[in-house]
């Protein structure tokens, strides 16, 4: 073999290795459940002023939205989320439509969306989302009551799986 005849093969092999590794990285990032791109991220960035206006509206309304998550009591059931909605004076708000968009931080591409219906008690709304994992959850609430629109987002560690013996 002539001196230097091996170099073209080394360079070609390095290029092939680079392409294979790059394709592997693309494949793993595209199939990883913990990696997700925010839906409509570009539209949300363009409408940043609308989001800030909604934040001001939320402050002006003075509404409070609190929630709790209760793990299921038996296997196969879903956890229960109770949402309490009150006005600026602390009075319960009935007749609202609450939408919830939530996802586990480790599985951010699996978004759960649902409407939360009113319970028998005024201002208390209950839902049973299909949350399967304990851990850090992002919860985004949207409340509509007549012409009033209120939003709230919170990240919280939730225990949504029961421990059965």
C-alpha positions as a LaTeX table, in Angstrom:
\begin{tabular}{lrrr}
\hline
Residue & $x$ (\AA) & $y$ (\AA) & $z$ (\AA) \\
\hline
Unk1 & 0.00 & 0.00 & 0.00 \\
Unk2 & 1.28 & 3.43 & $-0.91$ \\
Unk3 & 1.98 & 5.95 & 1.84 \\
Unk4 & $-1.08$ & 8.21 & 2.33 \\
Unk5 & $-3.54$ & 5.82 & 0.62 \\
Unk6 & $-5.36$ & 5.26 & 3.90 \\
Unk7 & $-6.27$ & 8.93 & 4.48 \\
Unk8 & $-9.19$ & 9.14 & 2.03 \\
Unk9 & $-10.78$ & 6.16 & 3.81 \\
Unk10 & $-10.28$ & 7.75 & 7.23 \\
Unk11 & $-11.84$ & 11.03 & 6.07 \\
Unk12 & $-14.74$ & 9.19 & 4.38 \\
Unk13 & $-15.30$ & 7.08 & 7.50 \\
Unk14 & $-15.32$ & 10.19 & 9.71 \\
Unk15 & $-17.94$ & 11.81 & 7.45 \\
Unk16 & $-20.12$ & 8.69 & 7.47 \\
Unk17 & $-19.79$ & 8.44 & 11.25 \\
Unk18 & $-20.82$ & 12.10 & 11.58 \\
Unk19 & $-23.94$ & 11.55 & 9.45 \\
Unk20 & $-24.93$ & 8.40 & 11.38 \\
Unk21 & $-24.51$ & 10.10 & 14.77 \\
Unk22 & $-26.48$ & 13.16 & 13.57 \\
Unk23 & $-29.35$ & 10.98 & 12.34 \\
Unk24 & $-29.32$ & 9.09 & 15.65 \\
Unk25 & $-29.60$ & 12.32 & 17.61 \\
Unk26 & $-32.49$ & 13.52 & 15.42 \\
Unk27 & $-34.26$ & 10.17 & 15.86 \\
Unk28 & $-33.90$ & 10.11 & 19.64 \\
Unk29 & $-35.01$ & 13.72 & 20.11 \\
Unk30 & $-38.01$ & 13.21 & 17.84 \\
Unk31 & $-39.18$ & 10.09 & 19.71 \\
Unk32 & $-38.39$ & 11.16 & 23.30 \\
Unk33 & $-41.59$ & 11.78 & 25.29 \\
Unk34 & $-39.86$ & 14.25 & 27.60 \\
Unk35 & $-39.02$ & 16.58 & 24.72 \\
Unk36 & $-41.77$ & 18.62 & 23.11 \\
Unk37 & $-42.11$ & 21.91 & 21.33 \\
Unk38 & $-44.70$ & 24.31 & 22.79 \\
Unk39 & $-47.81$ & 24.21 & 20.61 \\
Unk40 & $-48.31$ & 27.39 & 18.59 \\
Unk41 & $-45.13$ & 28.81 & 20.09 \\
Unk42 & $-44.71$ & 31.27 & 17.22 \\
Unk43 & $-48.31$ & 32.50 & 17.51 \\
Unk44 & $-47.88$ & 32.88 & 21.28 \\
Unk45 & $-44.72$ & 34.91 & 20.77 \\
Unk46 & $-46.45$ & 37.21 & 18.29 \\
Unk47 & $-49.39$ & 37.65 & 20.70 \\
Unk48 & $-47.25$ & 38.43 & 23.75 \\
Unk49 & $-49.06$ & 41.75 & 24.18 \\
Unk50 & $-52.40$ & 39.89 & 24.36 \\
Unk51 & $-50.99$ & 37.65 & 27.08 \\
Unk52 & $-49.84$ & 40.68 & 29.07 \\
Unk53 & $-53.31$ & 42.24 & 28.61 \\
Unk54 & $-54.87$ & 39.01 & 29.89 \\
Unk55 & $-52.57$ & 39.15 & 32.93 \\
Unk56 & $-53.87$ & 42.67 & 33.64 \\
Unk57 & $-57.46$ & 41.46 & 33.21 \\
Unk58 & $-56.78$ & 38.61 & 35.66 \\
Unk59 & $-55.52$ & 41.14 & 38.22 \\
Unk60 & $-58.49$ & 43.46 & 37.66 \\
Unk61 & $-61.00$ & 40.63 & 38.10 \\
Unk62 & $-59.29$ & 39.59 & 41.32 \\
Unk63 & $-60.59$ & 36.06 & 40.99 \\
Unk64 & $-58.84$ & 33.24 & 42.81 \\
Unk65 & $-58.53$ & 29.73 & 41.49 \\
Unk66 & $-57.21$ & 27.06 & 43.84 \\
Unk67 & $-57.07$ & 23.35 & 43.20 \\
Unk68 & $-56.19$ & 20.08 & 44.84 \\
Unk69 & $-55.46$ & 16.64 & 43.40 \\
Unk70 & $-56.71$ & 13.51 & 45.13 \\
Unk71 & $-55.21$ & 10.16 & 44.08 \\
Unk72 & $-57.65$ & 7.37 & 43.22 \\
Unk73 & $-58.79$ & 5.11 & 46.03 \\
Unk74 & $-58.75$ & 1.94 & 43.93 \\
Unk75 & $-56.60$ & 0.72 & 41.03 \\
Unk76 & $-57.86$ & 1.62 & 37.56 \\
Unk77 & $-59.59$ & 4.82 & 38.63 \\
Unk78 & $-58.42$ & 8.31 & 37.73 \\
Unk79 & $-57.28$ & 10.96 & 40.21 \\
Unk80 & $-59.75$ & 13.71 & 41.09 \\
Unk81 & $-58.98$ & 17.40 & 40.72 \\
Unk82 & $-61.15$ & 19.82 & 42.69 \\
Unk83 & $-61.01$ & 23.44 & 41.56 \\
Unk84 & $-62.39$ & 26.26 & 43.71 \\
Unk85 & $-63.23$ & 29.51 & 41.99 \\
Unk86 & $-64.00$ & 32.70 & 43.90 \\
Unk87 & $-64.42$ & 36.37 & 43.06 \\
Unk88 & $-62.43$ & 39.27 & 44.52 \\
Unk89 & $-64.60$ & 39.24 & 47.69 \\
Unk90 & $-64.05$ & 35.52 & 48.26 \\
Unk91 & $-67.57$ & 34.60 & 47.14 \\
Unk92 & $-67.88$ & 31.34 & 45.21 \\
Unk93 & $-68.33$ & 31.75 & 41.46 \\
Unk94 & $-70.85$ & 29.39 & 39.89 \\
Unk95 & $-71.77$ & 29.02 & 36.24 \\
Unk96 & $-68.27$ & 29.18 & 34.84 \\
Unk97 & $-66.77$ & 26.98 & 32.17 \\
Unk98 & $-63.28$ & 25.83 & 33.11 \\
Unk99 & $-60.90$ & 24.23 & 30.63 \\
Unk100 & $-57.76$ & 22.46 & 31.77 \\
Unk101 & $-54.67$ & 21.73 & 29.74 \\
Unk102 & $-52.08$ & 19.73 & 31.67 \\
Unk103 & $-48.99$ & 17.64 & 31.13 \\
Unk104 & $-46.34$ & 15.88 & 33.19 \\
Unk105 & $-42.98$ & 17.62 & 32.85 \\
Unk106 & $-41.26$ & 14.30 & 32.06 \\
Unk107 & $-43.81$ & 13.57 & 29.30 \\
Unk108 & $-44.47$ & 17.05 & 27.94 \\
Unk109 & $-45.63$ & 15.84 & 24.55 \\
Unk110 & $-48.63$ & 14.02 & 26.15 \\
Unk111 & $-51.06$ & 16.88 & 26.78 \\
Unk112 & $-54.35$ & 16.17 & 28.56 \\
Unk113 & $-57.22$ & 18.55 & 27.70 \\
Unk114 & $-60.64$ & 18.54 & 29.35 \\
Unk115 & $-63.59$ & 20.60 & 30.49 \\
Unk116 & $-64.19$ & 20.74 & 34.22 \\
Unk117 & $-67.83$ & 20.47 & 35.21 \\
Unk118 & $-69.53$ & 22.10 & 38.17 \\
Unk119 & $-70.17$ & 20.07 & 41.30 \\
Unk120 & $-73.12$ & 20.37 & 43.66 \\
Unk121 & $-71.40$ & 23.03 & 45.74 \\
Unk122 & $-71.23$ & 26.51 & 44.18 \\
Unk123 & $-67.74$ & 27.48 & 43.10 \\
Unk124 & $-66.44$ & 23.89 & 43.22 \\
Unk125 & $-65.56$ & 22.24 & 39.92 \\
Unk126 & $-64.42$ & 18.63 & 39.64 \\
Unk127 & $-62.57$ & 16.64 & 36.97 \\
Unk128 & $-61.00$ & 13.19 & 36.62 \\
Unk129 & $-58.09$ & 13.60 & 34.20 \\
Unk130 & $-56.12$ & 10.59 & 33.00 \\
Unk131 & $-52.98$ & 11.49 & 34.93 \\
Unk132 & $-50.81$ & 8.39 & 35.31 \\
Unk133 & $-47.61$ & 9.54 & 36.99 \\
Unk134 & $-46.67$ & 11.27 & 40.21 \\
Unk135 & $-44.35$ & 14.21 & 39.80 \\
Unk136 & $-44.14$ & 17.71 & 38.42 \\
Unk137 & $-47.21$ & 18.76 & 36.41 \\
Unk138 & $-47.96$ & 21.93 & 34.45 \\
Unk139 & $-51.63$ & 22.93 & 34.78 \\
Unk140 & $-53.14$ & 25.68 & 32.62 \\
Unk141 & $-56.66$ & 26.76 & 33.50 \\
Unk142 & $-58.95$ & 28.89 & 31.33 \\
Unk143 & $-62.16$ & 30.18 & 32.91 \\
Unk144 & $-65.05$ & 31.72 & 30.96 \\
Unk145 & $-68.06$ & 33.18 & 32.74 \\
Unk146 & $-70.30$ & 35.32 & 30.60 \\
Unk147 & $-68.05$ & 37.89 & 28.91 \\
Unk148 & $-65.34$ & 37.50 & 31.55 \\
Unk149 & $-62.21$ & 35.51 & 30.74 \\
Unk150 & $-59.65$ & 34.43 & 33.35 \\
Unk151 & $-56.49$ & 32.35 & 33.04 \\
Unk152 & $-54.13$ & 30.73 & 35.51 \\
Unk153 & $-51.10$ & 28.51 & 35.05 \\
Unk154 & $-49.21$ & 26.68 & 37.76 \\
Unk155 & $-46.52$ & 24.06 & 37.99 \\
Unk156 & $-46.90$ & 21.78 & 40.99 \\
Unk157 & $-45.70$ & 18.43 & 42.27 \\
Unk158 & $-48.78$ & 16.19 & 42.37 \\
Unk159 & $-49.38$ & 12.75 & 43.83 \\
Unk160 & $-51.88$ & 11.21 & 41.41 \\
Unk161 & $-51.18$ & 7.48 & 41.83 \\
Unk162 & $-52.58$ & 5.65 & 44.83 \\
Unk163 & $-50.62$ & 3.17 & 46.89 \\
Unk164 & $-52.66$ & 0.00 & 47.21 \\
Unk165 & $-51.70$ & $-2.94$ & 49.35 \\
\hline
\end{tabular}
